[in-house]
């Protein structure tokens, strides 16, 4: 078993103040494969002291110095790419192809995009007699999840480094191994001591200590809405900035003029990607009532084409969910769907045939779902799709927006103008038309209980900057 029992504080790998360990479980076989230490408030205090000291100098570095640093990180990241891919598949169960082509790849994408933004960004603008300066906010606490682990680390750390901030990262204790490799990358690339610090641990012990710490100027959190509320409450007494990317229950509206076969298949395959463990997964599919049964059959065929299995096995397109907690939650919600009267089209309770160990879930499709059912209201975070019939387009839009969440929305149409019109009525931070993927410079974040603030690209970069007005900037000396 691999042991990674040290934290990275002030440019060194150090022992935790109080020894306490946790086994990291491989969700494909339910066996521990690594051991980490769990931190405490005392470790947070050490990291904050290092980050505050480092901020005095790192915040004054030039654009060119920070570009050069990020370029070194890119070079080392590329060297360790295979290790990152393997770690992600091992710790959270993503198929090797997904880890290779999406999970690890997006970390590199954030690095490259961050360099591009930093090279071009205007930190100072003169407007008449005054100037607007954008300066690093200070020490940032970062809490990241297990489902797209390196993505969430990179989309916080890269813009924070580019802005001139210093930081403390607490990755998910369920999937911490990629974060340890990320830290090794930054160390080898020559990130100055104290600029980046890593502490493993859980929310109550480390996350709360970070959120309430007066020496941390900003908290950047990605995770559940429940945990995000806890971070915001703990941060309130020190009036720090809080940026949150939280839960979702994203609608996918298939309009009457869409190619039904293409739209439904695309929606199902997107839903099953990453075993349904994406906050922006299109988990509610709205289809015209007259086409409901046909859509259900198309969805059935698509779901049954998914190959569930060992993440390291050739041809696997869907791995396990991340943990026994998630597995049991998903099973409970599938049962709830059956009990509340939704039509189980395919999938259902238990593991797929032939898989007796590991947290594997059947790709599941429910039809004849109504918007008041539990499976249409709660974020399942698993490979479970609900199909809801609608009478009219206005009805579809109303149901799509009838949720406390507002992270993403999806519109399928054969007419781009029609799609744009519907997209403008969806209350969500991101709307994808006809299967459009993410853009590295497009802002990512949500409305309502899906969070506050934005990540990715220039909008994400500006989250880590304060705005200063310098009056009399163009005036003469006294």
C-alpha angles and dihedrals in degrees: 000000000000114000121206101171102152132085125219110240128158093353096308138094104242138178119255116259090240117028113236126146139200131196116234110222127216102225092206093067105010091238126130112247102170142023127218136180122250117225135219141202089278090061090048090052091054093048093047091051090052093046094048092051092047092049092067091066104024093054088059096053117116127252088249093054092051092046089053090049093051090048090055089050090053091053094050092042090055089050091053095039095113092050091052092049092051093046093053093049091047098047103040105016104246112159111258091247091054092047090048100044103030117008100049093026094061091055089058089045092057090050093051093044091048091055091050093050094045092052092053105031120117107224091177132038125180114217110184110296095351137058133218113218126188113207134177113276095224131240113011127202112209127195116184134186135233102240101075095008106169091038092058093044093049096044089057104034098044098055091040091055091044091052093051098252128141121222154190118217125204108184123192110288088219093062108021103137098086089051090055091052089046088054091050088052092053092046093052091046090059104250103176118256114276095015093099123025131178127205122172119211147103132287100259094048104035107009094054092045089054095045094051096040113119090209093063115083100191139018120210110191135179120183142073123349089240092057091042090058089052091052092049092049093048090048096049098083092060094042093228124163112264122199115187136186105188142161132329144194098190122198123223110199114199104197123213092252094054125109095257097202093050097040097048095043091049091049093050094048091048090050092052094048112111087010089287090296098132124109090220096046113142093241099158115058116192115200133174109271092236090056097041099104093045090049091051091055092048089049091049092054092047094049092048090054090064112106110218118197152092109351090225095050119102114255097019110142099175128036132189127294113260105259149000089259091058092042092054093045092053093046089052092052093047088053089048090054091052093045093049092055106258115148111253103219098176139341118026136157126001134021123312115269114283096019109103099159131044132049095285120158127196114248097252133201124188122191133188089040119165122211093245094060118108092241089057094048108039127065103246097185093204140087096290123124125192118205114204122189119220133201099208139007090251088053091052093051092047092052092043090057094042095098136091087235130078110172104121142354134192130209126191119194142145089224117064093202090052090049092050091051092053092042090057089059097052112100099222139110093237129032121185120203120208097343098313111169130221123291118219093225097040115102116254121204144091151260125235115357092353089085150265129277130018137264133200128052125002095336090055091047092055092054087075096051132086120214117233126186114209107199120204089021093144095039129111125261115271 
